[in-house]
Amino acid sequence: MIFRTKGNRPFLFSALFVLSGCAIAPVTDDVAHVSASNIARQIRCEARQAVIDALLGYLTSSDNNMNKNKLDDYSFAIGTELKRAYNENPEAIRAFDPSQVTGFAHTVTKLLYSTGIAYYYDLTGLETNNIDPAANLIRPTPMTSLVTLGLTGNFDRQRQNEWSFTITDNFGNLVQKTSGSYCANHLVRTEDYVYPIAGKVGLAKLIKEFTLMSLFENLDELNKDVATVKKGPPSMVQQLQFTTAIGGGASPKIVFAPSGPQLQVTDVSFPVTVSRKDTHQLTVGLYLDKGEAKILDVARGPIYEGSLITASGGRAELGAARAVQQFLALKIFKPAL
């Protein structure tokens, strides 16, 4: 933007450029208006809904029922009635217990309900505000030449905030001990491609693959040591990283008409740039408690021990947290590409 003055009568110039509010400690609320606690709640609710969908999808599948080894008639009837009751009153799902079904259905539902899940969050916000003023001065000389002088300055500010925390759950407790009201207005059913951590992150696929691989693919504990064969409870880890960067700027400029032989300002500019970069990392670990893993008839062994992250809960919850911990530990020595 260019503003001019006439002769020696400069006029009052005032401009206001606002791109975004400044934050001393950038957090998710600043951009998505969703707090870290709400994000954690949304993702827990997404996991809960994924478990419910997987449970009902298995118990009410006519294709599964056609093969009695996968889903016997009695369990199929239980599942059909459970789905009907759930559609009428979502709270009805909390009354289901794997002991209510028989045969292979008991194995599948017991596996699902005995799975621990840990969510490790690393939420980073970076905000930059730069002002870089510049002025040019000029003085005509008697020999019709010019003396010029350029002045520049800068006032740059940058602030970064990082939060990291771990939350643990158990699929059975998520369904049985968490009411539907907890997830009211917190269950996000669509992806957010602008600010992904505030939307659906895709846990249903992870839960499905973990269950299928534990049952049919002899899923082992998280282990990258191929030189030594180790057997442990099934575990799986998924790491997601979302980066959203926004920014912009303006360059207001005042241009003066030179007048007289004295040193004078010819133009002044005030370039302003503002940017915000949010990087969110979500690491999700699934783990089947080794006491429950016996139903898979697989030899089990101890899981990696350490103390990179902290978690609380039962054996399944702690096992899921340790699976996440091992994944993070393995990445420490991984070369950056």
C-alpha positions in Angstrom: 0.0 0.0 0.0 1.4 3.4 -0.9 0.3 6.8 0.5 1.7 10.1 -0.8 2.0 13.6 0.7 2.0 16.9 -1.2 4.8 19.5 -0.7 5.9 20.0 3.0 2.5 19.3 4.4 2.5 15.7 5.5 -0.9 14.3 6.6 -1.6 12.0 9.5 -1.3 8.4 8.4 -2.9 5.6 10.4 -3.2 1.9 9.4 -4.2 -1.2 11.3 -3.3 -4.7 10.1 -4.5 -7.6 12.2 -3.8 -11.2 11.0 -4.3 -13.1 14.2 -4.2 -12.7 18.0 -0.9 -13.0 19.7 -0.5 -15.9 22.2 2.2 -16.1 24.9 1.8 -19.9 25.1 0.2 -21.1 21.8 -2.3 -23.9 22.4 -4.9 -25.6 20.3 -7.7 -23.3 21.6 -6.1 -20.4 19.7 -6.8 -21.9 16.2 -9.5 -24.7 16.5 -11.2 -23.4 19.7 -10.8 -26.9 21.1 -8.8 -27.5 24.2 -6.3 -30.3 24.8 -8.7 -32.0 27.2 -11.5 -31.8 24.7 -9.3 -33.3 22.0 -8.4 -36.2 24.3 -12.1 -36.7 25.1 -13.0 -36.7 21.4 -10.4 -39.3 20.6 -11.5 -41.5 23.6 -15.1 -41.3 22.3 -13.9 -42.2 18.8 -12.2 -45.3 20.2 -15.3 -46.2 22.2 -17.5 -45.9 19.1 -15.1 -48.0 17.1 -15.2 -50.8 19.7 -19.0 -50.7 19.7 -19.2 -50.8 15.9 -16.7 -53.6 15.8 -18.6 -55.6 18.4 -22.0 -55.2 16.8 -20.6 -55.6 13.3 -19.2 -59.0 14.2 -22.1 -60.3 16.3 -24.7 -59.3 13.7 -22.9 -60.4 10.5 -25.0 -63.0 8.6 -21.8 -64.0 6.7 -20.1 -64.9 10.0 -23.2 -66.8 11.1 -23.1 -68.9 7.9 -19.9 -70.4 9.2 -20.9 -71.7 12.7 -17.2 -71.9 13.7 -17.1 -68.1 13.4 -20.5 -67.2 15.0 -22.9 -69.8 16.3 -26.7 -69.2 16.2 -27.0 -68.5 19.8 -24.4 -65.7 19.8 -25.9 -64.4 16.5 -29.3 -64.1 18.2 -27.7 -62.3 21.2 -25.9 -59.9 18.9 -29.1 -59.2 16.9 -31.1 -58.4 20.0 -28.2 -56.3 21.4 -28.1 -54.2 18.2 -31.9 -53.6 18.3 -31.7 -52.5 22.0 -28.7 -50.3 21.2 -30.6 -48.6 18.3 -33.4 -47.8 20.7 -31.2 -46.8 23.7 -27.5 -46.5 23.2 -27.0 -47.1 26.9 -28.1 -50.7 26.4 -24.6 -51.6 25.1 -23.2 -51.2 28.6 -25.0 -54.3 29.8 -23.3 -56.6 27.3 -20.6 -58.9 28.6 -18.5 -61.5 26.6 -19.7 -64.2 28.9 -23.2 -63.9 27.3 -22.0 -65.4 24.0 -20.5 -68.8 23.3 -17.9 -70.6 21.2 -15.6 -68.5 19.0 -17.8 -65.5 19.6 -16.7 -65.6 23.2 -13.0 -65.6 22.2 -13.5 -62.6 19.8 -15.5 -60.5 22.2 -13.2 -61.4 25.2 -10.2 -60.4 23.1 -11.9 -57.1 22.2 -12.9 -56.3 25.7 -9.5 -57.3 27.2 -7.5 -55.0 24.9 -5.7 -52.0 26.5 -5.2 -48.8 24.6 -2.8 -45.9 25.4 -2.8 -42.5 23.7 0.4 -40.4 23.8 -0.1 -36.8 22.8 2.6 -34.3 21.8 1.0 -31.0 20.9 3.2 -28.1 19.8 2.3 -24.6 18.8 4.7 -22.1 17.3 3.7 -18.4 16.7 5.9 -15.8 14.9 5.3 -12.1 14.7 7.8 -10.0 12.7 7.9 -6.2 12.0 10.8 -5.0 9.8 10.5 -1.2 9.3 12.6 0.5 6.6 13.2 4.1 5.7 15.0 5.8 2.8 16.5 9.3 3.2 17.6 11.7 0.4 19.5 15.0 0.1 19.9 16.9 -3.2 23.4 18.5 -3.8 24.2 21.7 -5.7 25.7 19.6 -8.6 22.3 18.0 -9.2 23.4 14.7 -7.6 21.7 12.9 -4.8 22.9 11.5 -1.4 20.8 8.7 -0.2 20.7 6.7 3.0 18.7 3.5 3.8 17.8 2.6 7.3 16.3 -0.8 8.4 15.3 -2.3 11.7 13.5 -5.4 13.0 11.2 -6.4 15.8 10.8 -10.1 15.6 9.1 -12.3 18.2 8.6 -16.1 18.4 6.8 -18.2 21.0 6.5 -21.9 21.2 4.5 -24.2 23.6 4.6 -28.0 23.8 2.3 -30.2 25.8 2.8 -34.0 26.1 0.7 -36.4 28.1 -0.5 -40.0 28.1 -4.0 -41.4 28.6 -4.8 -45.1 29.0 -8.0 -47.1 28.6 -9.4 -50.6 28.4 -11.9 -51.4 25.7 -14.2 -53.2 28.1 -14.3 -50.3 30.5 -14.7 -47.8 27.6 -18.0 -49.6 26.6 -19.3 -50.7 30.0 -18.2 -48.0 32.3 -18.5 -44.9 30.1 -22.0 -43.6 29.5 -23.2 -42.2 26.3 -23.6 -38.8 27.9 -19.8 -38.5 28.3 -19.5 -38.5 24.6 -22.5 -36.2 23.9 -21.2 -33.4 21.7 -17.7 -34.9 21.8 -18.0 -37.6 19.2 -16.6 -36.2 16.0 -17.7 -38.4 13.0 -15.9 -36.6 10.2 -12.3 -35.8 9.4 -11.0 -32.3 9.7 -8.5 -31.7 6.9 -7.6 -28.2 8.0 -6.9 -29.1 11.7 -6.9 -32.9 11.8 -6.4 -33.4 15.5 -9.8 -31.8 16.1 -11.5 -34.3 13.9 -11.8 -38.0 13.4 -8.4 -39.6 13.3 -9.2 -43.1 12.1 -9.0 -45.4 15.1 -11.6 -47.9 13.7 -9.2 -49.3 11.1 -6.4 -49.7 13.7 -8.7 -51.6 16.1 -10.0 -53.8 13.4 -6.6 -54.8 12.1 -5.3 -55.4 15.6 -8.2 -57.8 16.4 -7.9 -59.7 13.1 -4.1 -60.0 13.3 -4.3 -61.2 16.9 -6.8 -63.8 16.0 -5.5 -65.1 12.6 -2.0 -63.7 11.9 -0.2 -64.7 15.2 0.4 -61.0 16.0 3.4 -60.8 18.3 4.6 -58.2 20.7 6.2 -55.1 19.2 9.7 -56.4 18.4 12.2 -55.4 15.8 15.0 -57.7 17.0 15.0 -60.3 14.2 18.2 -62.0 15.5 16.3 -63.3 18.6 12.8 -64.8 18.4 10.7 -63.4 21.2 7.1 -64.2 22.0 4.9 -61.8 23.9 1.3 -60.5 24.1 0.0 -59.0 20.9 0.7 -55.3 20.6 0.4 -52.7 17.8 1.3 -49.0 17.6 0.2 -46.3 15.2 1.8 -42.9 15.1 0.0 -39.9 13.4 1.5 -36.5 12.9 -0.5 -33.5 11.7 1.0 -30.1 10.8 -1.1 -27.0 10.1 0.7 -23.8 9.1 -1.1 -20.5 8.4 0.4 -17.1 7.8 0.3 -13.8 6.0 1.7 -10.3 5.8 1.3 -6.7 4.7 3.7 -4.0 3.6 2.2 -0.5 4.3 4.4 2.2 2.7 4.5 6.0 2.9 6.1 8.0 0.0 7.0 11.7 0.4 7.6 14.1 -2.4 11.2 15.6 -2.0 11.3 19.4 -1.4 14.3 21.5 -0.7 18.1 20.7 -0.3 17.9 19.4 3.3 18.1 15.7 4.2 14.6 14.3 4.1 12.7 11.1 4.2 11.5 9.8 0.8 9.6 6.7 2.0 8.9 4.6 5.0 7.7 1.0 5.0 6.4 -1.3 7.7 6.4 -4.9 6.5 4.5 -7.1 8.9 4.4 -10.9 8.8 2.5 -13.2 11.1 2.6 -17.0 11.1 1.3 -19.9 13.2 2.5 -23.6 12.9 0.8 -26.3 14.9 2.4 -29.8 15.0 0.4 -32.6 16.7 1.7 -36.1 17.2 -0.6 -38.8 18.4 0.8 -42.3 19.2 -1.7 -45.0 19.9 -0.7 -48.3 21.3 -2.9 -51.5 21.6 -2.0 -54.3 23.8 -3.7 -57.6 24.9 -3.0 -58.4 28.5 -0.8 -61.6 28.7 -3.2 -63.1 31.2 -6.0 -62.9 28.6 -3.7 -63.7 25.7 -3.8 -67.4 26.7 -7.1 -67.7 24.9 -5.1 -67.4 21.6 -3.0 -70.4 22.5 0.2 -68.6 21.8 3.3 -68.7 24.0 3.8 -65.4 25.7 6.8 -63.6 27.2 7.6 -60.4 29.1 7.2 -57.1 27.4 9.8 -54.4 27.2 10.3 -52.5 30.4 11.3 -48.9 30.8 10.2 -45.5 31.9 10.0 -43.1 29.0 6.3 -42.3 29.6 4.1 -42.6 32.6 0.7 -44.3 32.8 -1.7 -45.8 35.3 -4.4 -48.4 35.3 -4.6 -52.2 35.1 -2.3 -54.6 33.3 -3.9 -54.0 29.9 -3.6 -50.2 30.2 0.0 -50.4 31.4 0.9 -52.9 28.6 -0.6 -50.5 26.0 1.5 -47.7 27.4 4.6 -49.8 27.3 4.0 -50.7 23.7 3.9 -46.9 22.9 7.0 -46.4 25.0 8.9 -49.1 23.1 7.9 -47.6 19.8 9.1 -44.2 20.9 12.4 -45.7 22.2 13.1 -47.4 18.9 12.7 -44.1 17.1 15.3 -42.4 19.2 18.2 -43.9 17.2 16.3 -43.9 13.9 18.1 -41.6 11.4 16.2 -38.6 10.2 15.4 -38.6 6.4 
